[in-house]
């Protein structure tokens, strides 16, 4: 069983997945900072100097000066501003993943097209010949091997 686990862990796909998870976690932190520190402040300024992370609904009925004061008092809160930040972060990550998958699929299609090519065109008579041919069977011209 230990040998099987070692083979599983050493396989390329497992290592690729681990690298992907580590890079994904770092990317998540970057996106969080992008949303909270770069995107939301100008939007809040445009909407009347609103700090989205401090937007909440107090369910206790008491009045608190800030989110921190309400949290310290143990008041039940709906922090919809934080949710908006997270939702925007999700959209950014989803879009980035979409672009990544689209690029990878494009590269795979190009590789498949190159692998599927089994014929080439004779430069002299323009007929289709096998890709490995070094002499055209139709016009008998010598073909470059490059």
N, C-alpha and C positions, 0 to 999 in steps of 0.2 A: 504494500500500500504506500509506503514511503517513496519507493521508486516511481510509482505512478504519479504521485503528487509532484515529485521533482521534475518529471517529464512535462507535466501539465504547466508547472510554474515557469519552466525554461522556454516553452514554446514562444515563438515570436508574437503571436496574437496576445498572449497574456502580458508580455512586456509592453506592447503597444497600448493595451488597455490601461495599464498602470500609468504610463506616461500621459495618456489622454486625461485620466482622472486628475493627475497632479496639475497639468496645464489648465484643465477646466476649472479647478478650484482657484487657481491664481487669476484666471480670466474673470471669474465671478467677482473677485474682490475689485478688480479694475472696473468692471461694469458698475458695481455698487458705488464706487467713488465717482465714476462718471455721472451717474444719475444724481446722487446726493450733492456732489460738490460742483458740478459743472452745468448740468441741464436744469435741475429744479430751481436753483437760485434766480436765474433770469426769468423763468416762468413765474415764480413767486413775485418778483419785482413787477412784472407786467400786470399781474393780477392784484396789485395793491399791497406790495411788501408782505406777502404771505410766506411763512416758513411751513412747508408741507409736513415736515416731520413733527410739528407741534399741533397739527390739526387733530382734534379728537371730540368724541361725544361722551360726556360724563353721565353714566347711568345711575349714579348714587343720589343725584339731586343737590348735592352740596356744591359750593363754589370753590374753585382752586385757581391759583394764579398761573400755574403752568402744568404741563404734563408730568414733570418730575414731582411736583408737590402732590398731584393726584395719585401718582404711583406710590409715593412714600406713604400716603395715607391709606393705601390699599383699596382705593375706589375702583369700581369696575369701569373700564374705559373701552370705547371702540375707537381705535387709533387709525382712522381712515387715511390720514396723511401718510403714514408709514406704508400702508397698503398701496397707495398710489405710487409711491417711490418704488416699491417692490414690483408692481405691475409694469411700470415703465422699464425697469431693469430686465424683467422677463422678456418683454418685447424686443429689447436690444439683443439679448442673448439668443433668442429664437431666430432673429434676423441674421445674426452672425453665423449661427449653425446652419441656417438655410443656405447662405452664401458659400460656406465651406463644403457642404454636401453637394451643392450644384457644381462647384469647381472640381471636386473629386470625381463626380459622375462624368463630367466633361473629359477629364484625363483618362478615365477608364474606357470611354467610348473611343478615344483616339488610339489607345493601346490595342483595343480589340480590332479596330479597323486595320491597324498596321499588321497585326497577327493574321488576320483573315485574308490579307492580300496574298494570292497564290500565283498571280500572273503579272507580267509587265508588258509594255509595248515596245516592239522593235523600233529603234529610232530611224531606220532606213525605210522599211516597208509598212510600218504602222500596224502590223498585225499583232494579235495577242499571243504571247508565248509564255511558257512556264517561267516562274521567277528565278529558278536556279539555272536556266539555260545560259550557255556561254556562246552558242552559235544559233542563229535564227534558222529554224527548220524550213521556212518558206523561201527566204532570199539567200540563205547560207552565209550571211555576213557575220563577221566576228563581233561579239558584243563585249563591251567593257564589263569587268567583274566588279566594279565599284558600286 
